[in-house]
Amino acid sequence: MRVTTDHDRCVGAGQCAMLSPEVFDQDDDGLVVVLQDRPAAELLDDVHRAVELCPSRSIHVTR
């Protein structure tokens, strides 16, 4: 599984960084930064929850 984001689409809500801080962070402008583009299996539930709750739909998970 690979995690990517559309940085231009991000609105800086921070849901991803709160739900999965091992995988996501925010830059100085509050926009999403991917810390781990291939997270460990034990992090996947949190990553999928972050995808579901992202208001801008800027997080993508591919297999």
mmCIF file as Biopython writes it, N, C-alpha, C and O atoms, coordinates in Angstrom:
data_model
#
loop_
_atom_site.group_PDB
_atom_site.id
_atom_site.type_symbol
_atom_site.label_atom_id
_atom_site.label_alt_id
_atom_site.label_comp_id
_atom_site.label_asym_id
_atom_site.label_entity_id
_atom_site.label_seq_id
_atom_site.pdbx_PDB_ins_code
_atom_site.Cartn_x
_atom_site.Cartn_y
_atom_site.Cartn_z
_atom_site.occupancy
_atom_site.B_iso_or_equiv
_atom_site.auth_seq_id
_atom_site.auth_asym_id
_atom_site.pdbx_PDB_model_num
ATOM 1   N N  . MET A ? 1  ? 0.838   -1.174 0.000  1.0 0.0 1  A 1 
ATOM 2   C CA . MET A ? 1  ? 0.000   0.000  0.000  1.0 0.0 1  A 1 
ATOM 3   C C  . MET A ? 1  ? 0.881   1.234  0.000  1.0 0.0 1  A 1 
ATOM 4   O O  . MET A ? 1  ? 1.904   1.277  0.683  1.0 0.0 1  A 1 
ATOM 5   N N  . ARG A ? 2  ? 0.481   2.237  -0.768 1.0 0.0 2  A 1 
ATOM 6   C CA . ARG A ? 2  ? 1.233   3.479  -0.847 1.0 0.0 2  A 1 
ATOM 7   C C  . ARG A ? 2  ? 0.298   4.647  -0.569 1.0 0.0 2  A 1 
ATOM 8   O O  . ARG A ? 2  ? -0.815  4.705  -1.091 1.0 0.0 2  A 1 
ATOM 9   N N  . VAL A ? 3  ? 0.767   5.578  0.264  1.0 0.0 3  A 1 
ATOM 10  C CA . VAL A ? 3  ? -0.001  6.758  0.620  1.0 0.0 3  A 1 
ATOM 11  C C  . VAL A ? 3  ? 0.567   7.958  -0.126 1.0 0.0 3  A 1 
ATOM 12  O O  . VAL A ? 3  ? 1.769   8.220  -0.079 1.0 0.0 3  A 1 
ATOM 13  N N  . THR A ? 4  ? -0.307  8.681  -0.810 1.0 0.0 4  A 1 
ATOM 14  C CA . THR A ? 4  ? 0.082   9.916  -1.480 1.0 0.0 4  A 1 
ATOM 15  C C  . THR A ? 4  ? -0.939  10.995 -1.132 1.0 0.0 4  A 1 
ATOM 16  O O  . THR A ? 4  ? -2.042  10.701 -0.673 1.0 0.0 4  A 1 
ATOM 17  N N  . THR A ? 5  ? -0.558  12.230 -1.356 1.0 0.0 5  A 1 
ATOM 18  C CA . THR A ? 5  ? -1.477  13.334 -1.118 1.0 0.0 5  A 1 
ATOM 19  C C  . THR A ? 5  ? -1.428  14.327 -2.261 1.0 0.0 5  A 1 
ATOM 20  O O  . THR A ? 5  ? -0.435  14.418 -2.984 1.0 0.0 5  A 1 
ATOM 21  N N  . ASP A ? 6  ? -2.502  15.062 -2.412 1.0 0.0 6  A 1 
ATOM 22  C CA . ASP A ? 6  ? -2.563  16.172 -3.359 1.0 0.0 6  A 1 
ATOM 23  C C  . ASP A ? 6  ? -2.382  17.434 -2.518 1.0 0.0 6  A 1 
ATOM 24  O O  . ASP A ? 6  ? -3.346  17.989 -1.991 1.0 0.0 6  A 1 
ATOM 25  N N  . HIS A ? 7  ? -1.143  17.872 -2.404 1.0 0.0 7  A 1 
ATOM 26  C CA . HIS A ? 7  ? -0.784  18.998 -1.545 1.0 0.0 7  A 1 
ATOM 27  C C  . HIS A ? 7  ? -1.556  20.261 -1.932 1.0 0.0 7  A 1 
ATOM 28  O O  . HIS A ? 7  ? -1.921  21.055 -1.065 1.0 0.0 7  A 1 
ATOM 29  N N  . ASP A ? 8  ? -1.804  20.447 -3.220 1.0 0.0 8  A 1 
ATOM 30  C CA . ASP A ? 8  ? -2.524  21.641 -3.689 1.0 0.0 8  A 1 
ATOM 31  C C  . ASP A ? 8  ? -3.995  21.628 -3.289 1.0 0.0 8  A 1 
ATOM 32  O O  . ASP A ? 8  ? -4.627  22.681 -3.199 1.0 0.0 8  A 1 
ATOM 33  N N  . ARG A ? 9  ? -4.528  20.461 -3.055 1.0 0.0 9  A 1 
ATOM 34  C CA . ARG A ? 9  ? -5.950  20.340 -2.700 1.0 0.0 9  A 1 
ATOM 35  C C  . ARG A ? 9  ? -6.186  20.419 -1.188 1.0 0.0 9  A 1 
ATOM 36  O O  . ARG A ? 9  ? -7.295  20.717 -0.745 1.0 0.0 9  A 1 
ATOM 37  N N  . CYS A ? 10 ? -5.143  20.152 -0.401 1.0 0.0 10 A 1 
ATOM 38  C CA . CYS A ? 10 ? -5.249  20.124 1.062  1.0 0.0 10 A 1 
ATOM 39  C C  . CYS A ? 10 ? -5.711  21.486 1.595  1.0 0.0 10 A 1 
ATOM 40  O O  . CYS A ? 10 ? -5.262  22.536 1.135  1.0 0.0 10 A 1 
ATOM 41  N N  . VAL A ? 11 ? -6.623  21.439 2.580  1.0 0.0 11 A 1 
ATOM 42  C CA . VAL A ? 11 ? -7.121  22.671 3.196  1.0 0.0 11 A 1 
ATOM 43  C C  . VAL A ? 11 ? -6.574  22.871 4.611  1.0 0.0 11 A 1 
ATOM 44  O O  . VAL A ? 11 ? -6.918  23.846 5.278  1.0 0.0 11 A 1 
ATOM 45  N N  . GLY A ? 12 ? -5.728  21.956 5.064  1.0 0.0 12 A 1 
ATOM 46  C CA . GLY A ? 12 ? -5.078  22.118 6.367  1.0 0.0 12 A 1 
ATOM 47  C C  . GLY A ? 12 ? -5.952  21.835 7.569  1.0 0.0 12 A 1 
ATOM 48  O O  . GLY A ? 12 ? -5.725  22.399 8.639  1.0 0.0 12 A 1 
ATOM 49  N N  . ALA A ? 13 ? -6.948  20.973 7.420  1.0 0.0 13 A 1 
ATOM 50  C CA . ALA A ? 13 ? -7.827  20.655 8.551  1.0 0.0 13 A 1 
ATOM 51  C C  . ALA A ? 13 ? -7.094  19.905 9.656  1.0 0.0 13 A 1 
ATOM 52  O O  . ALA A ? 13 ? -7.438  20.041 10.830 1.0 0.0 13 A 1 
ATOM 53  N N  . GLY A ? 14 ? -6.092  19.117 9.294  1.0 0.0 14 A 1 
ATOM 54  C CA . GLY A ? 14 ? -5.269  18.427 10.279 1.0 0.0 14 A 1 
ATOM 55  C C  . GLY A ? 14 ? -5.830  17.124 10.808 1.0 0.0 14 A 1 
ATOM 56  O O  . GLY A ? 14 ? -5.247  16.533 11.716 1.0 0.0 14 A 1 
ATOM 57  N N  . GLN A ? 15 ? -6.939  16.662 10.269 1.0 0.0 15 A 1 
ATOM 58  C CA . GLN A ? 15 ? -7.517  15.394 10.709 1.0 0.0 15 A 1 
ATOM 59  C C  . GLN A ? 15 ? -6.525  14.244 10.550 1.0 0.0 15 A 1 
ATOM 60  O O  . GLN A ? 15 ? -6.412  13.386 11.425 1.0 0.0 15 A 1 
ATOM 61  N N  . CYS A ? 16 ? -5.818  14.235 9.443  1.0 0.0 16 A 1 
ATOM 62  C CA . CYS A ? 16 ? -4.875  13.151 9.175  1.0 0.0 16 A 1 
ATOM 63  C C  . CYS A ? 16 ? -3.756  13.111 10.209 1.0 0.0 16 A 1 
ATOM 64  O O  . CYS A ? 16 ? -3.402  12.042 10.705 1.0 0.0 16 A 1 
ATOM 65  N N  . ALA A ? 17 ? -3.204  14.271 10.529 1.0 0.0 17 A 1 
ATOM 66  C CA . ALA A ? 17 ? -2.106  14.331 11.501 1.0 0.0 17 A 1 
ATOM 67  C C  . ALA A ? 17 ? -2.572  13.944 12.902 1.0 0.0 17 A 1 
ATOM 68  O O  . ALA A ? 17 ? -1.801  13.379 13.678 1.0 0.0 17 A 1 
ATOM 69  N N  . MET A ? 18 ? -3.811  14.239 13.225 1.0 0.0 18 A 1 
ATOM 70  C CA . MET A ? 18 ? -4.343  13.850 14.537 1.0 0.0 18 A 1 
ATOM 71  C C  . MET A ? 18 ? -4.644  12.353 14.598 1.0 0.0 18 A 1 
ATOM 72  O O  . MET A ? 18 ? -4.409  11.712 15.622 1.0 0.0 18 A 1 
ATOM 73  N N  . LEU A ? 19 ? -5.164  11.800 13.504 1.0 0.0 19 A 1 
ATOM 74  C CA . LEU A ? 19 ? -5.553  10.392 13.482 1.0 0.0 19 A 1 
ATOM 75  C C  . LEU A ? 19 ? -4.380  9.445  13.298 1.0 0.0 19 A 1 
ATOM 76  O O  . LEU A ? 19 ? -4.392  8.329  13.817 1.0 0.0 19 A 1 
ATOM 77  N N  . SER A ? 20 ? -3.375  9.879  12.567 1.0 0.0 20 A 1 
ATOM 78  C CA . SER A ? 20 ? -2.248  9.005  12.262 1.0 0.0 20 A 1 
ATOM 79  C C  . SER A ? 20 ? -0.949  9.813  12.245 1.0 0.0 20 A 1 
ATOM 80  O O  . SER A ? 20 ? -0.373  10.037 11.180 1.0 0.0 20 A 1 
ATOM 81  N N  . PRO A ? 21 ? -0.490  10.248 13.411 1.0 0.0 21 A 1 
ATOM 82  C CA . PRO A ? 21 ? 0.698   11.106 13.475 1.0 0.0 21 A 1 
ATOM 83  C C  . PRO A ? 21 ? 1.993   10.411 13.057 1.0 0.0 21 A 1 
ATOM 84  O O  . PRO A ? 21 ? 2.989   11.079 12.779 1.0 0.0 21 A 1 
ATOM 85  N N  . GLU A ? 22 ? 1.989   9.083  13.010 1.0 0.0 22 A 1 
ATOM 86  C CA . GLU A ? 22 ? 3.165   8.364  12.539 1.0 0.0 22 A 1 
ATOM 87  C C  . GLU A ? 22 ? 3.309   8.462  11.023 1.0 0.0 22 A 1 
ATOM 88  O O  . GLU A ? 22 ? 4.405   8.312  10.484 1.0 0.0 22 A 1 
ATOM 89  N N  . VAL A ? 23 ? 2.190   8.717  10.340 1.0 0.0 23 A 1 
ATOM 90  C CA . VAL A ? 23 ? 2.170   8.738  8.876  1.0 0.0 23 A 1 
ATOM 91  C C  . VAL A ? 23 ? 2.045   10.148 8.316  1.0 0.0 23 A 1 
ATOM 92  O O  . VAL A ? 23 ? 2.602   10.445 7.260  1.0 0.0 23 A 1 
ATOM 93  N N  . PHE A ? 24 ? 1.317   11.021 9.012  1.0 0.0 24 A 1 
ATOM 94  C CA . PHE A ? 24 ? 1.053   12.368 8.503  1.0 0.0 24 A 1 
ATOM 95  C C  . PHE A ? 24 ? 1.525   13.445 9.469  1.0 0.0 24 A 1 
ATOM 96  O O  . PHE A ? 24 ? 1.542   13.256 10.685 1.0 0.0 24 A 1 
ATOM 97  N N  . ASP A ? 25 ? 1.903   14.568 8.898  1.0 0.0 25 A 1 
ATOM 98  C CA . ASP A ? 25 ? 2.232   15.762 9.667  1.0 0.0 25 A 1 
ATOM 99  C C  . ASP A ? 25 ? 1.735   16.946 8.857  1.0 0.0 25 A 1 
ATOM 100 O O  . ASP A ? 25 ? 1.151   16.774 7.787  1.0 0.0 25 A 1 
ATOM 101 N N  . GLN A ? 26 ? 1.965   18.143 9.366  1.0 0.0 26 A 1 
ATOM 102 C CA . GLN A ? 26 ? 1.594   19.354 8.646  1.0 0.0 26 A 1 
ATOM 103 C C  . GLN A ? 26 ? 2.824   20.250 8.523  1.0 0.0 26 A 1 
ATOM 104 O O  . GLN A ? 26 ? 3.641   20.327 9.441  1.0 0.0 26 A 1 
ATOM 105 N N  . ASP A ? 27 ? 2.945   20.923 7.383  1.0 0.0 27 A 1 
ATOM 106 C CA . ASP A ? 27 ? 4.057   21.843 7.184  1.0 0.0 27 A 1 
ATOM 107 C C  . ASP A ? 27 ? 3.762   23.182 7.856  1.0 0.0 27 A 1 
ATOM 108 O O  . ASP A ? 27 ? 2.753   23.319 8.547  1.0 0.0 27 A 1 
ATOM 109 N N  . ASP A ? 28 ? 4.617   24.148 7.662  1.0 0.0 28 A 1 
ATOM 110 C CA . ASP A ? 28 ? 4.458   25.460 8.305  1.0 0.0 28 A 1 
ATOM 111 C C  . ASP A ? 28 ? 3.184   26.181 7.883  1.0 0.0 28 A 1 
ATOM 112 O O  . ASP A ? 28 ? 2.703   27.063 8.594  1.0 0.0 28 A 1 
ATOM 113 N N  . ASP A ? 29 ? 2.640   25.810 6.736  1.0 0.0 29 A 1 
ATOM 114 C CA . ASP A ? 29 ? 1.386   26.400 6.268  1.0 0.0 29 A 1 
ATOM 115 C C  . ASP A ? 29 ? 0.168   25.586 6.700  1.0 0.0 29 A 1 
ATOM 116 O O  . ASP A ? 29 ? -0.967  25.941 6.380  1.0 0.0 29 A 1 
ATOM 117 N N  . GLY A ? 30 ? 0.406   24.493 7.427  1.0 0.0 30 A 1 
ATOM 118 C CA . GLY A ? 30 ? -0.680  23.649 7.902  1.0 0.0 30 A 1 
ATOM 119 C C  . GLY A ? 30 ? -1.119  22.583 6.918  1.0 0.0 30 A 1 
ATOM 120 O O  . GLY A ? 30 ? -2.104  21.884 7.156  1.0 0.0 30 A 1 
ATOM 121 N N  . LEU A ? 31 ? -0.395  22.452 5.810  1.0 0.0 31 A 1 
ATOM 122 C CA . LEU A ? 31 ? -0.772  21.486 4.784  1.0 0.0 31 A 1 
ATOM 123 C C  . LEU A ? 31 ? -0.123  20.133 5.039  1.0 0.0 31 A 1 
ATOM 124 O O  . LEU A ? 31 ? 0.941   20.050 5.652  1.0 0.0 31 A 1 
ATOM 125 N N  . VAL A ? 32 ? -0.765  19.086 4.569  1.0 0.0 32 A 1 
ATOM 126 C CA . VAL A ? 32 ? -0.354  17.715 4.842  1.0 0.0 32 A 1 
ATOM 127 C C  . VAL A ? 32 ? 1.041   17.398 4.298  1.0 0.0 32 A 1 
ATOM 128 O O  . VAL A ? 32 ? 1.428   17.830 3.213  1.0 0.0 32 A 1 
ATOM 129 N N  . VAL A ? 33 ? 1.778   16.623 5.101  1.0 0.0 33 A 1 
ATOM 130 C CA . VAL A ? 33 ? 3.077   16.079 4.717  1.0 0.0 33 A 1 
ATOM 131 C C  . VAL A ? 33 ? 3.020   14.588 5.046  1.0 0.0 33 A 1 
ATOM 132 O O  . VAL A ? 33 ? 2.633   14.211 6.152  1.0 0.0 33 A 1 
ATOM 133 N N  . VAL A ? 34 ? 3.397   13.751 4.103  1.0 0.0 34 A 1 
ATOM 134 C CA . VAL A ? 34 ? 3.435   12.311 4.332  1.0 0.0 34 A 1 
ATOM 135 C C  . VAL A ? 34 ? 4.794   11.949 4.913  1.0 0.0 34 A 1 
ATOM 136 O O  . VAL A ? 34 ? 5.827   12.196 4.290  1.0 0.0 34 A 1 
ATOM 137 N N  . LEU A ? 35 ? 4.794   11.368 6.097  1.0 0.0 35 A 1 
ATOM 138 C CA . LEU A ? 35 ? 6.032   10.949 6.752  1.0 0.0 35 A 1 
ATOM 139 C C  . LEU A ? 35 ? 6.432   9.535  6.338  1.0 0.0 35 A 1 
ATOM 140 O O  . LEU A ? 35 ? 7.619   9.220  6.255  1.0 0.0 35 A 1 
ATOM 141 N N  . GLN A ? 36 ? 5.443   8.692  6.082  1.0 0.0 36 A 1 
ATOM 142 C CA . GLN A ? 36 ? 5.680   7.305  5.664  1.0 0.0 36 A 1 
ATOM 143 C C  . GLN A ? 36 ? 4.754   7.003  4.489  1.0 0.0 36 A 1 
ATOM 144 O O  . GLN A ? 36 ? 3.542   6.890  4.671  1.0 0.0 36 A 1 
ATOM 145 N N  . ASP A ? 37 ? 5.308   6.872  3.299  1.0 0.0 37 A 1 
ATOM 146 C CA . ASP A ? 37 ? 4.441   6.600  2.150  1.0 0.0 37 A 1 
ATOM 147 C C  . ASP A ? 37 ? 4.064   5.119  2.041  1.0 0.0 37 A 1 
ATOM 148 O O  . ASP A ? 37 ? 3.155   4.758  1.294  1.0 0.0 37 A 1 
ATOM 149 N N  . ARG A ? 38 ? 4.766   4.272  2.789  1.0 0.0 38 A 1 
ATOM 150 C CA . ARG A ? 38 ? 4.428   2.844  2.845  1.0 0.0 38 A 1 
ATOM 151 C C  . ARG A ? 38 ? 4.377   2.423  4.316  1.0 0.0 38 A 1 
ATOM 152 O O  . ARG A ? 38 ? 5.295   1.775  4.819  1.0 0.0 38 A 1 
ATOM 153 N N  . PRO A ? 39 ? 3.291   2.799  4.997  1.0 0.0 39 A 1 
ATOM 154 C CA . PRO A ? 39 ? 3.198   2.533  6.437  1.0 0.0 39 A 1 
ATOM 155 C C  . PRO A ? 39 ? 3.061   1.051  6.772  1.0 0.0 39 A 1 
ATOM 156 O O  . PRO A ? 39 ? 2.598   0.254  5.956  1.0 0.0 39 A 1 
ATOM 157 N N  . ALA A ? 40 ? 3.468   0.704  7.977  1.0 0.0 40 A 1 
ATOM 158 C CA . ALA A ? 40 ? 3.363   -0.661 8.473  1.0 0.0 40 A 1 
ATOM 159 C C  . ALA A ? 40 ? 1.895   -1.069 8.614  1.0 0.0 40 A 1 
ATOM 160 O O  . ALA A ? 40 ? 1.007   -0.226 8.751  1.0 0.0 40 A 1 
ATOM 161 N N  . ALA A ? 41 ? 1.671   -2.357 8.578  1.0 0.0 41 A 1 
ATOM 162 C CA . ALA A ? 41 ? 0.310   -2.904 8.617  1.0 0.0 41 A 1 
ATOM 163 C C  . ALA A ? 41 ? -0.482  -2.440 9.833  1.0 0.0 41 A 1 
ATOM 164 O O  . ALA A ? 41 ? -1.689  -2.224 9.732  1.0 0.0 41 A 1 
ATOM 165 N N  . GLU A ? 42 ? 0.167   -2.285 10.964 1.0 0.0 42 A 1 
ATOM 166 C CA . GLU A ? 42 ? -0.553  -1.882 12.178 1.0 0.0 42 A 1 
ATOM 167 C C  . GLU A ? 42 ? -1.042  -0.437 12.132 1.0 0.0 42 A 1 
ATOM 168 O O  . GLU A ? 42 ? -1.820  -0.022 12.990 1.0 0.0 42 A 1 
ATOM 169 N N  . LEU A ? 43 ? -0.600  0.325  11.153 1.0 0.0 43 A 1 
ATOM 170 C CA . LEU A ? 43 ? -1.027  1.719  11.017 1.0 0.0 43 A 1 
ATOM 171 C C  . LEU A ? 43 ? -2.153  1.899  10.001 1.0 0.0 43 A 1 
ATOM 172 O O  . LEU A ? 43 ? -2.718  2.987  9.884  1.0 0.0 43 A 1 
ATOM 173 N N  . LEU A ? 44 ? -2.474  0.855  9.282  1.0 0.0 44 A 1 
ATOM 174 C CA . LEU A ? 44 ? -3.404  0.981  8.158  1.0 0.0 44 A 1 
ATOM 175 C C  . LEU A ? 44 ? -4.814  1.398  8.555  1.0 0.0 44 A 1 
ATOM 176 O O  . LEU A ? 44 ? -5.448  2.163  7.828  1.0 0.0 44 A 1 
ATOM 177 N N  . ASP A ? 45 ? -5.317  0.922  9.673  1.0 0.0 45 A 1 
ATOM 178 C CA . ASP A ? 45 ? -6.665  1.331  10.092 1.0 0.0 45 A 1 
ATOM 179 C C  . ASP A ? 45 ? -6.732  2.836  10.308 1.0 0.0 45 A 1 
ATOM 180 O O  . ASP A ? 45 ? -7.700  3.475  9.896  1.0 0.0 45 A 1 
ATOM 181 N N  . ASP A ? 46 ? -5.719  3.407  10.946 1.0 0.0 46 A 1 
ATOM 182 C CA . ASP A ? 46 ? -5.695  4.856  11.170 1.0 0.0 46 A 1 
ATOM 183 C C  . ASP A ? 46 ? -5.555  5.622  9.858  1.0 0.0 46 A 1 
ATOM 184 O O  . ASP A ? 46 ? -6.161  6.679  9.685  1.0 0.0 46 A 1 
ATOM 185 N N  . VAL A ? 47 ? -4.762  5.092  8.942  1.0 0.0 47 A 1 
ATOM 186 C CA . VAL A ? 47 ? -4.602  5.743  7.640  1.0 0.0 47 A 1 
ATOM 187 C C  . VAL A ? 47 ? -5.924  5.754  6.889  1.0 0.0 47 A 1 
ATOM 188 O O  . VAL A ? 47 ? -6.312  6.780  6.331  1.0 0.0 47 A 1 
ATOM 189 N N  . HIS A ? 48 ? -6.615  4.628  6.869  1.0 0.0 48 A 1 
ATOM 190 C CA . HIS A ? 48 ? -7.903  4.568  6.169  1.0 0.0 48 A 1 
ATOM 191 C C  . HIS A ? 48 ? -8.932  5.501  6.812  1.0 0.0 48 A 1 
ATOM 192 O O  . HIS A ? 48 ? -9.748  6.100  6.112  1.0 0.0 48 A 1 
ATOM 193 N N  . ARG A ? 49 ? -8.896  5.621  8.114  1.0 0.0 49 A 1 
ATOM 194 C CA . ARG A ? 49 ? -9.797  6.556  8.817  1.0 0.0 49 A 1 
ATOM 195 C C  . ARG A ? 49 ? -9.468  7.998  8.414  1.0 0.0 49 A 1 
ATOM 196 O O  . ARG A ? 49 ? -10.372 8.808  8.211  1.0 0.0 49 A 1 
ATOM 197 N N  . ALA A ? 50 ? -8.176  8.314  8.300  1.0 0.0 50 A 1 
ATOM 198 C CA . ALA A ? 50 ? -7.765  9.653  7.870  1.0 0.0 50 A 1 
ATOM 199 C C  . ALA A ? 50 ? -8.256  9.946  6.460  1.0 0.0 50 A 1 
ATOM 200 O O  . ALA A ? 50 ? -8.696  11.059 6.171  1.0 0.0 50 A 1 
ATOM 201 N N  . VAL A ? 51 ? -8.183  8.951  5.585  1.0 0.0 51 A 1 
ATOM 202 C CA . VAL A ? 51 ? -8.682  9.120  4.211  1.0 0.0 51 A 1 
ATOM 203 C C  . VAL A ? 51 ? -10.178 9.422  4.239  1.0 0.0 51 A 1 
ATOM 204 O O  . VAL A ? 51 ? -10.643 10.326 3.545  1.0 0.0 51 A 1 
ATOM 205 N N  . GLU A ? 52 ? -10.927 8.675  5.033  1.0 0.0 52 A 1 
ATOM 206 C CA . GLU A ? 52 ? -12.379 8.858  5.118  1.0 0.0 52 A 1 
ATOM 207 C C  . GLU A ? 52 ? -12.765 10.231 5.655  1.0 0.0 52 A 1 
ATOM 208 O O  . GLU A ? 52 ? -13.755 10.812 5.209  1.0 0.0 52 A 1 
ATOM 209 N N  . LEU A ? 53 ? -12.000 10.755 6.604  1.0 0.0 53 A 1 
ATOM 210 C CA . LEU A ? 53 ? -12.360 12.012 7.264  1.0 0.0 53 A 1 
ATOM 211 C C  . LEU A ? 53 ? -11.731 13.257 6.638  1.0 0.0 53 A 1 
ATOM 212 O O  . LEU A ? 53 ? -12.032 14.375 7.059  1.0 0.0 53 A 1 
ATOM 213 N N  . CYS A ? 54 ? -10.878 13.083 5.659  1.0 0.0 54 A 1 
ATOM 214 C CA . CYS A ? 54 ? -10.238 14.240 5.017  1.0 0.0 54 A 1 
ATOM 215 C C  . CYS A ? 54 ? -11.298 15.069 4.282  1.0 0.0 54 A 1 
ATOM 216 O O  . CYS A ? 54 ? -11.915 14.577 3.338  1.0 0.0 54 A 1 
ATOM 217 N N  . PRO A ? 55 ? -11.516 16.325 4.705  1.0 0.0 55 A 1 
ATOM 218 C CA . PRO A ? 55 ? -12.572 17.128 4.082  1.0 0.0 55 A 1 
ATOM 219 C C  . PRO A ? 55 ? -12.278 17.511 2.630  1.0 0.0 55 A 1 
ATOM 220 O O  . PRO A ? 55 ? -13.205 17.772 1.863  1.0 0.0 55 A 1 
ATOM 221 N N  . SER A ? 56 ? -11.014 17.549 2.250  1.0 0.0 56 A 1 
ATOM 222 C CA . SER A ? 56 ? -10.677 17.939 0.883  1.0 0.0 56 A 1 
ATOM 223 C C  . SER A ? 56 ? -10.416 16.745 -0.026 1.0 0.0 56 A 1 
ATOM 224 O O  . SER A ? 56 ? -10.163 16.905 -1.220 1.0 0.0 56 A 1 
ATOM 225 N N  . ARG A ? 57 ? -10.480 15.539 0.554  1.0 0.0 57 A 1 
ATOM 226 C CA . ARG A ? 57 ? -10.217 14.310 -0.202 1.0 0.0 57 A 1 
ATOM 227 C C  . ARG A ? 57 ? -8.853  14.366 -0.886 1.0 0.0 57 A 1 
ATOM 228 O O  . ARG A ? 57 ? -8.714  13.964 -2.041 1.0 0.0 57 A 1 
ATOM 229 N N  . SER A ? 58 ? -7.861  14.859 -0.177 1.0 0.0 58 A 1 
ATOM 230 C CA . SER A ? 58 ? -6.532  15.010 -0.765 1.0 0.0 58 A 1 
ATOM 231 C C  . SER A ? 58 ? -5.589  13.860 -0.437 1.0 0.0 58 A 1 
ATOM 232 O O  . SER A ? 58 ? -4.445  13.867 -0.893 1.0 0.0 58 A 1 
ATOM 233 N N  . ILE A ? 59 ? -6.034  12.866 0.344  1.0 0.0 59 A 1 
ATOM 234 C CA . ILE A ? 59 ? -5.211  11.717 0.686  1.0 0.0 59 A 1 
ATOM 235 C C  . ILE A ? 59 ? -5.663  10.531 -0.154 1.0 0.0 59 A 1 
ATOM 236 O O  . ILE A ? 59 ? -6.857  10.254 -0.271 1.0 0.0 59 A 1 
ATOM 237 N N  . HIS A ? 60 ? -4.681  9.829  -0.742 1.0 0.0 60 A 1 
ATOM 238 C CA . HIS A ? 60 ? -4.991  8.694  -1.597 1.0 0.0 60 A 1 
ATOM 239 C C  . HIS A ? 60 ? -4.165  7.477  -1.163 1.0 0.0 60 A 1 
ATOM 240 O O  . HIS A ? 60 ? -2.992  7.598  -0.810 1.0 0.0 60 A 1 
ATOM 241 N N  . VAL A ? 61 ? -4.801  6.315  -1.198 1.0 0.0 61 A 1 
ATOM 242 C CA . VAL A ? 61 ? -4.140  5.067  -0.873 1.0 0.0 61 A 1 
ATOM 243 C C  . VAL A ? 61 ? -4.265  4.157  -2.074 1.0 0.0 61 A 1 
ATOM 244 O O  . VAL A ? 61 ? -5.365  3.907  -2.565 1.0 0.0 61 A 1 
ATOM 245 N N  . THR A ? 62 ? -3.126  3.660  -2.547 1.0 0.0 62 A 1 
ATOM 246 C CA . THR A ? 62 ? -3.115  2.720  -3.668 1.0 0.0 62 A 1 
ATOM 247 C C  . THR A ? 62 ? -2.416  1.439  -3.257 1.0 0.0 62 A 1 
ATOM 248 O O  . THR A ? 62 ? -1.556  1.448  -2.376 1.0 0.0 62 A 1 
ATOM 249 N N  . ARG A ? 63 ? -2.772  0.375  -3.872 1.0 0.0 63 A 1 
ATOM 250 C CA . ARG A ? 63 ? -2.144  -0.923 -3.571 1.0 0.0 63 A 1 
ATOM 251 C C  . ARG A ? 63 ? -1.048  -1.211 -4.550 1.0 0.0 63 A 1 
ATOM 252 O O  . ARG A ? 63 ? -0.401  -2.255 -4.463 1.0 0.0 63 A 1 
#
